[in-house]
């Protein structure tokens, strides 16, 4: 087997050498595009997660430190730097002859295996491509080959073998796909590869064990498990004489080293506790940092406690090897933008939805603020069609253009209406109760086909969509009727018709299908797939496909982009058309969008495609686009004819420049400006004689008044005098501080069909959260919800979001492409921030932050249980980081780097990385089920589902990691860095306070953690000019507490009143007490408990 693998590698290498030579001549090497904007200088003698190796002569140690590689003498001393730059270099290992090191670097734009000659510092990239992930490199004992764990987009890490001179390499083991192989190390005789293994990747609230150690026989291909420890076993490190094996395991909550006699199998503890392992996350730099035997096999050298130690195996005594690293790291430019909060009386609605062009193409129906509008094209003024106290959605025109049908929702149930385009003759069509979506008229205009579910299901839904379980495809007469059943939907949606067929077309799991009116004879017509994410072979499917009324073209939505494809008529299985490159599809296809589009619709002439994005309406003429291309091709051909005699090199250069500026067809875009009144209260209130925690430095003002006029703070001081018309409230004994900012909320809004008053908003506001930022909303429904709050149509905190996250599926291919992605958020969604959610390799992530800077957007990032990525994102200058670092403890290197970078660290400890979720700790130690405020504002069945029986496991108290992880937040803030409080939407309202308490549990002072909850959170999302402190001119967002949180941080939830934008609410009920006095109405979910019915009485 070994000989076969070597032969395969040699053959691969021979072909790869020529390929590399050719590519080197024709293609300039791609690297990291981001230019440094700052420099982090440091002089440190401690470090976090240091991987090291001892040289074969035993004289030096090589190690990684904040993404660069250094050496020190074996006795310690000042470090000599081997690599530098913005790239992240890690996990160095000496070659057997001591002349080279192997390491992992992302210098090429993605992770690869590299070597470096120690004499001339020449680097060589061994592996190619930028879409794989690598870790744990090691040399074969003869120095001719090397191994590393490699992960592609479709599976877990496998150990690959590479030749030192290059080639594509070969996996030692390919199956099963779920097998994860890390931390490979060779036996003394070169026959075995020891490694750590587990099945699959990380899991939340992980049970033990996670890893065991095995060895792979290079002769037979057999894998033999070598451990069965409850605390897992990992980082196998055999001695070069074949006598000993050192590996790591977890005992109780800490990690230690086990020494195994390979002859007898006897084991004993060698060191405990050491560096806490990374087995409960992705372990992107292995489960434990690499360590090394000394050449005489008498000692190991390892890093723990931020230091480097040498442990003698015989005596089990350790000595510290001191080191000092004095260097600098280039960081990306700082992104710190201010986003003023307007007090203008009117604002332009951010989003139009559900667009529907009229049959004659002269008008557009749509919804905004969940109300039905009509606008004359091209430049008319939008007009509201109907006044109903119901959510209005999904308008659809009758074929003759005389009617618009639409669906509505209110807590009593849903309805189907029709109305004239002039706003007259509003008629309810449904006679039976239900929740309705996707209405469409049939060809003769006598029936409306739509999807119906149960109203009770939608009212009680824990999920975001209108339908739970089964739903029905029905028709209702255009003049009104009972529901007429056609078929169960079975995952199908988007009913529609073509002009020359009476079949009902639907989008489903099988792509585009059609059925008869009795629900039978389903036919599959086409499937459409898009471009796979880098490193993956799984192509995303279009889940929405709609045939044009005439012809053989269909409109398909994949991710954020829209495509038109030609649908051939075939008798066999429906074709699958890939539009990963629409110019090369099996049948004619066209990509319509490069920024994105939503709510797509065919024009009735089948020659125009419409969509909306933000508040823009876009019309794409297929004929104009084709004509543009024909003209462009003709011009190019003519130019080519005139340039036949032009110098070849000059022509090539001119063509290259022309390609850069080459224009494409641009559809017609119009902004639909729906203007709405901004909710700004009118009135003045004086809160007298309170304790003010201003959040300015450590300022506490005792016995102080605060005057709020309309929605802003007008004055702060002692004994403020006001007129008789000012409402005065005695706040003696109360503590007032700025409203809480949740920098990582998740509301999980209902999508497509929106509900009315939204209980998560009410719950959060009642618990003092006055500003929220949802990082990754999955859909854009949040844009409309935010507008509804601004307009005073919903009561809730300020609603900010990143909109849908930017994932690897975005396939960012260049800086220009990243600019287009960013324009979606800056020009259309107006989100201020975005979530870069693991959007590809380092090069792609740098393009994204470059584009964000150009668009005045502050991106935050997904932690993703990947400490290596976390550090690169900090170095690249990302201003926000979501979720906890999975590694702890962290030392001065990481603390100072993150503080210097100004990255705001929001750890979301309720869903902690690297250990059990902290929310489980609070569910076990608090009693949220009986919290009066939760039971008042939260639907009872939702509260029960979270509190009565939990499926996330039971853990001993010392298994939780929030104290350890919050220690980093404490150290960060004390070092001048920034953090945020993010509840992650785990338990609306109360969950914010749990997170606040968890962040404080590591020793942060009460005042500091309140700063994190207020001004530092406001800074995180660019709102600190208007929010976060009690200062004259800032907005009137306040929390009034009955008790002092400086005495006990748990007093944070002892809320008397909450003020949001100058409106003052009673804390337990949200009854308004200023400027108006009015009770909060009763909501449908508050009348749930059984009462006045028969049953066994106590």
PyMOL commands that set and color helices and strands:
alter all, ss='L'
color gray80, all
select helices_A, chain A and resi 2-26+455-459+582-584+622-642+648-661+759-766+781-790+808-810+815-829+842-854+867-875+892-901+909-911+918-925+928-930+932-937+940-947+957-959+962-974+990-1000+1006-1013+1015-1020+1049-1053+1084-1086
alter helices_A, ss='H'
color red, helices_A
select strands_A, chain A and resi 36-44+52-54+60-65+68-73+77-78+80-81+89-94+100-105+112-117+123-125+133-139+145-151+158-163+166-171+179-186+192-199+212-217+223-225+234-238+244-251+254-261+267-272+292-293+299-304+307-312+317-321+323-332+346-348+353-357+363-368+371-376+383-384+391-397+404-410+413-419+427-428+435-441+447-453+472-477+484-488+493-496+504-508+511-515+523-529+544-547+553-558+561-566+575-578+589-591+598-602+608-613+616-621+668-671+675-677+684-693+700-709+712-717+727-730+735-738+740-742+769-774+798-801+833-836+858-862+880-882+904-906+978-980+1038-1041+1055-1060+1063-1066+1072-1074
alter strands_A, ss='S'
color yellow, strands_A
deselect
rebuild
show_as cartoon
